[in-house]
Amino acid sequence: MKWEKRHIISIKDFSREEIDYVLKKSAEMEERLNHEKTSSLMKNKILANLFFEPSTRTRMSFEASMKKLGGVTIGFDSGEVSSEVKGETIVDTVKIASGYSDVIVIRHPVEGSARLASEHSDVPVINGGDGANQHPTQTLLDLYTIKKEFKKIDGLSICVVGDLKYGRTVHSLTNALENYEADLCFISPQELKMPRTIVKDLEAKGINVKESSKLNVKDCDVVYVTRIQKERFPDPQEYERVKDAFVLDIQALEGIKEDAIIMHPLPRVSEIHPEIDDTQYARYFQQAKNGIPVRMALLALVSDVDF
Ligand code: CP
């Protein structure tokens, strides 16, 4: 398994063996963090964070991860403060950043932009989200969270709720779940169903997939809720029609399994009522925190740093 200088663009580029290896190395990294708060594994290395779209978790957790590894970060958190506003292309921006850094994380609204960036970079490029397409590091921390809770992924019933059309986190997650033997249930408004290509790929792999437009979580081990992705709707009126399609509140949890967990990549708007936060089921804040060991492990792996 070769990791040095590897780009992390789509979860579909990774086999189950490779995904499981990242999860194992993330657990080792978390174990290290329990004993030493910081390390010098990435001393003298530079991470360039190129964020052309807003982010709280992905940008901050990559920054925190690099700093915990003893490295430093450069970059920008909006295209508005980069030379994109003067007309510079992604390709030119990435060529420049790759000359200034050892690893690049890029988030951009255009699908395929991270792949394009990787083709013009001398250093590893990590996709921090490209439009509605992929968010592979979110998926790795999602799987890490599930595995930490249940000690397995195979055999679970995973229910994905919300905007399944535009949500890149659910596209990546379900692509990854092609490699496991989980039962999947997709719950969304009719207008926001999971793309047919993803459903067909899952079915071709023999994965049991159910689809519904009714919120029912009673048979699920994992309830993975997503935000309706306002910024991706071509028609604002369409967003207004579906924005409150599902709200997971205490009432909606009726019959939920005792050991079920509720996840969300965050940010949330109104799809999970804050009254859920203090229940035994809520894992979304822990899930976001799990981004640190996972992203630390990824940074070290693509930089060929032994740990
Ligand atoms: N989950 C996630 O990608 O969050 P941010 O948009 O805040 O990075």
Residues whose N, C-alpha, C, O or C-beta is under 5 A from the ligand:
A	BS01	CP	P54 S55 T56 R57 T58 R59 P265 L266 P267
